[in-house]
Amino acid sequence: MVPAARAGQKRPGWDLRGQLGDMQGKVAQYKGKLQTLQESEGKLQAQLDSREEENSKLHQRLQELEEENCVLQGVHAENKQLLCQKRQMEMDIESLSQTVEKLQTANRTLTATLESVEASLKAARSDLSDTKETNSRLQQKLAAKERILEEKLHEIAEKNDDLHRCEMEERRLRNLVQELKGNIRVFCRVRPLLSSERNQSERPEHIQFNPHDSKVIVLSRTEESHIGREKRETVRHDFSFDHVFQPAASQGEVFEEISLLVQSSLDGYNVSIFAYGQTGSGKTFTMEGPDNMTFGTTGMIPRAVKQIFAGAEELRAKGWSYEFTASFLEIYNETIRDLLVSKPEKEYEIKRVCNSNEDLYVTNLKYVPVTSEEEVNHLLCMAKTNRSTAKTAINDRSSRSHSVFQLKLQGKNTAKNIQCTSVLSLIDLAGSERLDKSLSTGERLKETQFINSSLCNLSQVISALANKEQHVPYRNSKLTYLLQNGLGGNSKTLMFVNISPVEENFSESLNSLRFASKVNECVIGTARANRKLAEGALCHQIVMSFCHYQPGLDSNLATKR
């Protein structure tokens, strides 16, 4: 046996037997350890199996406990829910208790009310019985009242028809008075002396008035006799017009004389009023009034407008309604200008509405619908600002154009089915003047020539009408062409001839009065109202008129027809 190597000593490489012995020893040693480890492993395996079995049992128990825990949690939640339900039920019970108390209180109140209502019902039934009896009596009275009302309504209808006939008769008589006075009327107005003229004569001796006749005016002047210079004779010129207004006459007195004529325009008649005379004779004052106008100095145009709107308002109660359209133009040097436009840039021409209608209109002219006196007065102020004026040797502020204000009236009475249309024309003619007195030059001379030419054409038209000539030269000037319906057409016309009280204007005053006399001699026929009456309304009016004058005829027949 090879001896073992000493501990810590390594056998030499040649000692293979010793090394093999050492290895065999180690193997035997390792085998012993392996057997011991295997035995330990067996024991440990047995313990592991035992532990796994115990672990399985514990896991199973854990699952059982978890299941029990889940059940307990559900029970706990259910218990909590039940607790909430309990609390809610307790609150509901308390609320219901309060509601029951309220209902009990309300029930007691309702019971008391029911008892009161039953008592009232019994009283109401008793009252109802009495009311039925009263109602029966009232119905009988109502039937009687209705019969009376029907009779009254029938009487009212008859009265309305009578009132309408009276209104128509009033209009007819009013216009008959105007026709008897003449459809062309001439008023003469002598203006008062101005403050700058009173140093000449406090009272003009060349003008005489008849204190007993307001239609007469006399112009007289002492002239040298044709026989010799030593003898002088007084030449009288007597004139008679529809009315002569002395210098003291107020604007109100003048308008009072033309108010019926203005009223005729509401009746459907065309009305033309114009002022004629030399420059400075008071035409613009008469028609428009002064710049610083007061109640007493208001001119004919604003007064006429006021009367028109006041008359339309009065007629509204009788079933009439009116629409108004205003325009204002001037004829300057034979050119038409729109006074309601600050800077007119268009051309204006006078044309007929149609071949079958004699009415005239001006192309491109501004026609303004108006509803009140104030609106028209605003337009008048605008036109006054835009009108052509200039200073001459005779007048500090002379109108150098003919101004024409027109108000178209369209009225209708729906109840009577009547319509009427008319035009109220108010014209302020430019002042005539002699060139040797006006001392006009340049543009003023041209204006004077155009003014005198148009007034001369107006004189020729008046002469043709007075002489009943077949041809009347209306188209010789735009003034006469525009005024032809007022001079020779179907209208009522009034001319103011204005004269100056200054003696140095004697010749011009005489010429103006002579021209006015020619106008006064014109006969243009009878004016006719521009009215339309529907056929049904006309038949009804004829039948009602017949029934009115035939007492034995049942008036219900007229209503049925």
MIRO-283786 format. One line per field, with one value per residue (C-alpha): x, y, z; residue in one letter; residue number from 1. Coordinates in steps of 0.05 Angstrom, whole numbers, plus 5000, padded with zeros to 4 digits. Example, Ala and Ser with C-alpha at 12.3 -4.5 7.8 and 13.67 -1.06 7.14 Angstrom:
<atoms>
X: [5246:5273]
Y: [4910:4979]
Z: [5156:5143]
code: [A:S]
pos: [1:2]
</atoms>
This chain:
<atoms>
X: [5000:5027:5036:4993:5024:5034:4983:4998:5049:5041:5064:5117:5095:5127:5086:5027:5007:5007:4966:4916:4911:4898:4844:4810:4810:4777:4725:4708:4703:4658:4614:4603:4585:4539:4503:4495:4469:4421:4394:4387:4354:4304:4287:4282:4238:4193:4191:4178:4121:4092:4100:4068:4010:4003:4010:3955:3910:3927:3914:3848:3831:3852:3804:3749:3765:3765:3698:3672:3702:3667:3602:3613:3629:3564:3526:3560:3542:3471:3468:3493:3441:3387:3410:3405:3337:3317:3339:3303:3241:3245:3250:3192:3151:3165:3148:3085:3067:3073:3034:2980:2976:2971:2919:2880:2883:2864:2809:2781:2786:2755:2700:2685:2690:2645:2594:2600:2597:2536:2503:2524:2500:2433:2431:2457:2404:2353:2385:2390:2317:2306:2358:2324:2260:2297:2335:2270:2244:2310:2309:2240:2265:2328:2286:2246:2310:2339:2277:2283:2358:2345:2295:2345:2400:2353:2338:2413:2425:2370:2400:2469:2440:2404:2469:2507:2454:2459:2534:2530:2478:2521:2580:2536:2508:2577:2605:2543:2558:2629:2602:2554:2612:2649:2699:2753:2751:2797:2815:2853:2899:2934:2993:3005:3060:3128:3163:3212:3154:3112:3152:3122:3049:3013:2955:2959:2914:2916:2878:2806:2762:2686:2667:2600:2625:2685:2689:2708:2776:2792:2859:2861:2916:2917:2946:2958:2902:2914:2882:2934:2985:2948:2887:2896:2845:2837:2835:2797:2804:2748:2755:2709:2732:2703:2735:2782:2826:2850:2919:2894:2865:2899:2922:2865:2812:2841:2842:2771:2748:2784:2771:2709:2750:2804:2750:2727:2792:2768:2704:2743:2752:2818:2833:2885:2903:2958:2985:3001:3031:3093:3154:3149:3073:3066:3054:3102:3077:3006:3021:3076:3082:3145:3210:3196:3125:3076:3006:2975:3023:3018:3009:2955:2995:3007:2936:2907:2949:2924:2851:2860:2887:2835:2779:2805:2805:2733:2712:2745:2685:2640:2679:2728:2803:2853:2924:2965:3025:3063:3109:3142:3177:3198:3203:3267:3287:3239:3274:3239:3274:3253:3252:3250:3320:3381:3420:3374:3414:3359:3318:3244:3190:3115:3075:3005:2989:2959:2924:2855:2871:2883:2922:2995:3057:3130:3181:3236:3201:3202:3131:3130:3075:3055:3010:3009:3011:3080:3110:3084:3110:3179:3176:3154:3214:3260:3230:3235:3309:3321:3279:3315:3314:3356:3360:3335:3326:3252:3255:3310:3290:3253:3229:3262:3220:3148:3138:3084:3064:3016:2982:2948:2888:2862:2801:2757:2695:2695:2625:2595:2646:2664:2732:2754:2819:2839:2899:2907:2955:2982:3025:3068:3085:3149:3140:3132:3176:3197:3269:3276:3256:3289:3357:3373:3436:3472:3439:3384:3367:3362:3316:3272:3265:3244:3195:3162:3159:3124:3075:3062:3046:3000:2965:2957:2926:2877:2859:2847:2802:2765:2754:2734:2786:2791:2866:2894:2971:2985:3050:3083:3114:3123:3083:3020:3029:3034:2974:2929:2884:2875:2860:2819:2809:2763:2781:2764:2813:2827:2877:2904:2925:2973:2988:3035:3006:3066:3045:3107:3083:3018:3031:3050:2989:2944:2972:2963:2890:2875:2904:2864:2800:2814:2821:2756:2720:2741:2688:2718:2654:2631:2681:2668:2689:2736:2693:2681:2622:2618:2558:2530:2537:2505:2444:2437:2441:2388:2340:2351:2338:2274:2252:2268:2219:2166:2139:2095:2154:2185:2257:2278:2270:2326:2371:2357:2369]
Y: [5000:5065:5111:5173:5238:5284:5337:5398:5361:5344:5277:5277:5267:5198:5172:5151:5096:5143:5193:5138:5117:5187:5192:5128:5153:5217:5178:5134:5196:5230:5168:5170:5243:5230:5175:5222:5276:5228:5208:5282:5295:5240:5269:5339:5312:5280:5345:5383:5337:5345:5420:5423:5382:5430:5489:5460:5453:5524:5551:5515:5544:5613:5607:5586:5646:5692:5665:5676:5747:5763:5738:5779:5841:5832:5824:5886:5927:5900:5917:5988:5995:5971:6021:6077:6052:6052:6123:6144:6108:6143:6210:6191:6171:6238:6275:6234:6249:6323:6315:6277:6333:6384:6342:6336:6411:6421:6371:6408:6473:6441:6412:6481:6510:6455:6471:6545:6528:6484:6542:6589:6539:6537:6613:6614:6566:6611:6671:6633:6621:6695:6712:6668:6705:6772:6749:6730:6800:6832:6791:6817:6888:6875:6852:6915:6957:6921:6938:7010:7009:6982:7037:7089:7061:7065:7137:7152:7123:7168:7227:7212:7211:7276:7304:7283:7315:7378:7377:7370:7424:7469:7459:7471:7536:7558:7548:7578:7642:7639:7629:7688:7731:7707:7651:7703:7754:7814:7847:7912:7926:7991:7984:8035:8087:8064:8104:8130:8154:8191:8255:8263:8260:8233:8214:8201:8252:8218:8157:8163:8111:8110:8104:8073:8024:7979:7960:8028:8062:8127:8151:8225:8274:8346:8353:8411:8425:8412:8481:8521:8519:8567:8521:8455:8400:8340:8272:8217:8143:8104:8029:7978:7910:7855:7887:7945:7942:8008:8016:8004:7935:7879:7812:7779:7823:7807:7732:7734:7754:7695:7642:7614:7609:7570:7526:7508:7468:7420:7412:7388:7454:7477:7545:7596:7660:7705:7774:7824:7894:7935:7919:7947:7947:7894:7830:7786:7817:7799:7728:7707:7760:7796:7763:7777:7750:7756:7729:7792:7798:7725:7723:7690:7627:7605:7627:7586:7525:7533:7536:7475:7431:7457:7445:7375:7359:7383:7341:7280:7275:7270:7211:7249:7236:7277:7268:7330:7340:7406:7436:7505:7531:7597:7620:7660:7687:7637:7581:7537:7528:7481:7523:7460:7440:7480:7469:7449:7415:7383:7410:7423:7421:7434:7375:7348:7288:7253:7271:7262:7304:7379:7376:7398:7376:7395:7341:7328:7376:7355:7338:7330:7291:7333:7316:7380:7456:7455:7413:7461:7522:7489:7482:7555:7578:7535:7564:7635:7625:7597:7648:7697:7768:7830:7904:7954:8029:8020:7965:7945:7872:7858:7789:7775:7714:7688:7639:7586:7546:7488:7442:7381:7354:7283:7269:7209:7191:7115:7112:7149:7122:7192:7217:7288:7317:7390:7436:7501:7547:7610:7653:7713:7746:7785:7860:7899:7960:8011:8009:8085:8082:8017:8039:7966:7945:7880:7820:7863:7891:7820:7800:7861:7846:7774:7797:7849:7801:7747:7798:7825:7754:7747:7811:7783:7719:7760:7802:7740:7711:7777:7782:7708:7696:7626:7621:7640:7646:7606:7577:7645:7641:7588:7631:7632:7559:7539:7583:7565:7520:7576:7629:7593:7524:7490:7529:7588:7645:7707:7762:7812:7876:7911:7984:8034:8096:8139:8191:8183:8112:8139:8113:8043:8040:8062:8009:7956:7976:7976:7906:7884:7911:7868:7807:7826:7826:7755:7700:7630:7590:7552:7514:7441:7399:7341:7289:7215:7176:7100:7074:7035:7095:7141:7095:7091:7167:7176:7126:7156:7225:7200:7167:7231:7271:7215:7206:7147:7105:7056:7078:7005:6998:7046:7007:6942:6973]
Z: [5000:4980:5037:5036:5022:5079:5088:5047:5006:4933:4909:4856:4785:4779:4839:4798:4846:4903:4864:4845:4916:4937:4884:4905:4976:4955:4914:4974:5016:4965:4960:5035:5031:4972:5009:5068:5023:4989:5057:5075:5009:5022:5089:5059:5003:5054:5092:5027:5009:5078:5074:5004:5030:5088:5040:4995:5055:5077:5006:5004:5072:5047:4988:5035:5079:5019:4997:5067:5066:5000:5028:5091:5048:5009:5073:5100:5038:5040:5112:5098:5041:5087:5138:5087:5066:5138:5148:5083:5106:5172:5136:5090:5149:5182:5117:5109:5180:5165:5100:5137:5187:5131:5094:5158:5166:5093:5100:5158:5118:5057:5098:5125:5055:5027:5079:5060:4986:4995:5032:4976:4924:4955:4955:4883:4861:4891:4858:4792:4793:4804:4751:4700:4711:4707:4645:4611:4625:4602:4537:4523:4537:4495:4436:4442:4447:4386:4347:4369:4353:4284:4273:4298:4254:4195:4215:4222:4152:4125:4163:4136:4066:4081:4109:4047:4003:4045:4040:3965:3962:4005:3958:3898:3928:3950:3881:3850:3889:3861:3791:3799:3820:3758:3747:3733:3788:3797:3863:3866:3925:3938:3985:4040:4035:4060:4114:4061:4018:4070:4064:3994:4014:4074:4029:3954:3919:3851:3879:3903:3935:3939:4013:3993:3941:3954:3880:3852:3846:3809:3784:3767:3746:3725:3655:3608:3560:3487:3473:3510:3565:3610:3619:3657:3662:3709:3673:3710:3700:3732:3745:3776:3801:3845:3905:3918:3980:4008:4038:4108:4090:4130:4103:4142:4108:4040:4053:4079:4009:3976:4029:3993:3930:3966:3997:3926:3916:3970:3930:3870:3831:3803:3833:3809:3846:3821:3836:3780:3782:3775:3817:3887:3888:3943:3904:3943:4008:3989:3967:4015:4069:4093:4115:4189:4184:4242:4252:4222:4162:4139:4063:4021:4006:4079:4098:4040:4062:4133:4110:4065:4120:4171:4120:4105:4180:4186:4126:4158:4205:4144:4115:4071:4069:4029:4002:3985:3939:3936:3884:3877:3815:3784:3712:3706:3638:3605:3642:3694:3761:3817:3881:3924:3900:3922:3858:3801:3746:3705:3647:3660:3607:3611:3584:3584:3627:3566:3501:3532:3593:3594:3659:3656:3693:3693:3677:3730:3779:3852:3876:3951:3988:4049:4108:4150:4146:4180:4124:4071:4109:4111:4035:4028:4069:4026:3962:3988:4000:3930:3891:3844:3871:3858:3874:3822:3819:3836:3889:3937:3934:3869:3849:3782:3766:3765:3823:3820:3882:3869:3918:3888:3927:3920:3963:3970:4010:4017:4046:3987:3937:3912:3890:3872:3847:3843:3840:3879:3843:3876:3831:3847:3780:3771:3773:3709:3701:3649:3629:3633:3707:3729:3699:3690:3655:3640:3674:3705:3635:3608:3666:3655:3582:3595:3650:3606:3548:3587:3617:3547:3524:3584:3562:3492:3519:3562:3501:3459:3513:3522:3446:3443:3390:3361:3374:3442:3441:3505:3478:3466:3536:3589:3638:3596:3576:3649:3669:3610:3651:3702:3650:3598:3626:3674:3737:3781:3775:3816:3800:3849:3814:3861:3851:3885:3919:3897:3846:3804:3789:3761:3690:3714:3760:3703:3657:3711:3723:3648:3642:3702:3670:3609:3654:3689:3621:3604:3604:3607:3620:3681:3722:3735:3794:3780:3815:3803:3830:3822:3783:3843:3889:3836:3829:3904:3910:3855:3888:3957:3930:3897:3962:4000:3957:3953:4025:4004:3978:4026:4038:4048:3973:3963:4010:3974:3906]
code: [M:V:P:A:A:R:A:G:Q:K:R:P:G:W:D:L:R:G:Q:L:G:D:M:Q:G:K:V:A:Q:Y:K:G:K:L:Q:T:L:Q:E:S:E:G:K:L:Q:A:Q:L:D:S:R:E:E:E:N:S:K:L:H:Q:R:L:Q:E:L:E:E:E:N:C:V:L:Q:G:V:H:A:E:N:K:Q:L:L:C:Q:K:R:Q:M:E:M:D:I:E:S:L:S:Q:T:V:E:K:L:Q:T:A:N:R:T:L:T:A:T:L:E:S:V:E:A:S:L:K:A:A:R:S:D:L:S:D:T:K:E:T:N:S:R:L:Q:Q:K:L:A:A:K:E:R:I:L:E:E:K:L:H:E:I:A:E:K:N:D:D:L:H:R:C:E:M:E:E:R:R:L:R:N:L:V:Q:E:L:K:G:N:I:R:V:F:C:R:V:R:P:L:L:S:S:E:R:N:Q:S:E:R:P:E:H:I:Q:F:N:P:H:D:S:K:V:I:V:L:S:R:T:E:E:S:H:I:G:R:E:K:R:E:T:V:R:H:D:F:S:F:D:H:V:F:Q:P:A:A:S:Q:G:E:V:F:E:E:I:S:L:L:V:Q:S:S:L:D:G:Y:N:V:S:I:F:A:Y:G:Q:T:G:S:G:K:T:F:T:M:E:G:P:D:N:M:T:F:G:T:T:G:M:I:P:R:A:V:K:Q:I:F:A:G:A:E:E:L:R:A:K:G:W:S:Y:E:F:T:A:S:F:L:E:I:Y:N:E:T:I:R:D:L:L:V:S:K:P:E:K:E:Y:E:I:K:R:V:C:N:S:N:E:D:L:Y:V:T:N:L:K:Y:V:P:V:T:S:E:E:E:V:N:H:L:L:C:M:A:K:T:N:R:S:T:A:K:T:A:I:N:D:R:S:S:R:S:H:S:V:F:Q:L:K:L:Q:G:K:N:T:A:K:N:I:Q:C:T:S:V:L:S:L:I:D:L:A:G:S:E:R:L:D:K:S:L:S:T:G:E:R:L:K:E:T:Q:F:I:N:S:S:L:C:N:L:S:Q:V:I:S:A:L:A:N:K:E:Q:H:V:P:Y:R:N:S:K:L:T:Y:L:L:Q:N:G:L:G:G:N:S:K:T:L:M:F:V:N:I:S:P:V:E:E:N:F:S:E:S:L:N:S:L:R:F:A:S:K:V:N:E:C:V:I:G:T:A:R:A:N:R:K:L:A:E:G:A:L:C:H:Q:I:V:M:S:F:C:H:Y:Q:P:G:L:D:S:N:L:A:T:K:R]
pos: [1:2:3:4:5:6:7:8:9:10:11:12:13:14:15:16:17:18:19:20:21:22:23:24:25:26:27:28:29:30:31:32:33:34:35:36:37:38:39:40:41:42:43:44:45:46:47:48:49:50:51:52:53:54:55:56:57:58:59:60:61:62:63:64:65:66:67:68:69:70:71:72:73:74:75:76:77:78:79:80:81:82:83:84:85:86:87:88:89:90:91:92:93:94:95:96:97:98:99:100:101:102:103:104:105:106:107:108:109:110:111:112:113:114:115:116:117:118:119:120:121:122:123:124:125:126:127:128:129:130:131:132:133:134:135:136:137:138:139:140:141:142:143:144:145:146:147:148:149:150:151:152:153:154:155:156:157:158:159:160:161:162:163:164:165:166:167:168:169:170:171:172:173:174:175:176:177:178:179:180:181:182:183:184:185:186:187:188:189:190:191:192:193:194:195:196:197:198:199:200:201:202:203:204:205:206:207:208:209:210:211:212:213:214:215:216:217:218:219:220:221:222:223:224:225:226:227:228:229:230:231:232:233:234:235:236:237:238:239:240:241:242:243:244:245:246:247:248:249:250:251:252:253:254:255:256:257:258:259:260:261:262:263:264:265:266:267:268:269:270:271:272:273:274:275:276:277:278:279:280:281:282:283:284:285:286:287:288:289:290:291:292:293:294:295:296:297:298:299:300:301:302:303:304:305:306:307:308:309:310:311:312:313:314:315:316:317:318:319:320:321:322:323:324:325:326:327:328:329:330:331:332:333:334:335:336:337:338:339:340:341:342:343:344:345:346:347:348:349:350:351:352:353:354:355:356:357:358:359:360:361:362:363:364:365:366:367:368:369:370:371:372:373:374:375:376:377:378:379:380:381:382:383:384:385:386:387:388:389:390:391:392:393:394:395:396:397:398:399:400:401:402:403:404:405:406:407:408:409:410:411:412:413:414:415:416:417:418:419:420:421:422:423:424:425:426:427:428:429:430:431:432:433:434:435:436:437:438:439:440:441:442:443:444:445:446:447:448:449:450:451:452:453:454:455:456:457:458:459:460:461:462:463:464:465:466:467:468:469:470:471:472:473:474:475:476:477:478:479:480:481:482:483:484:485:486:487:488:489:490:491:492:493:494:495:496:497:498:499:500:501:502:503:504:505:506:507:508:509:510:511:512:513:514:515:516:517:518:519:520:521:522:523:524:525:526:527:528:529:530:531:532:533:534:535:536:537:538:539:540:541:542:543:544:545:546:547:548:549:550:551:552:553:554:555:556:557:558:559:560:561]
</atoms>
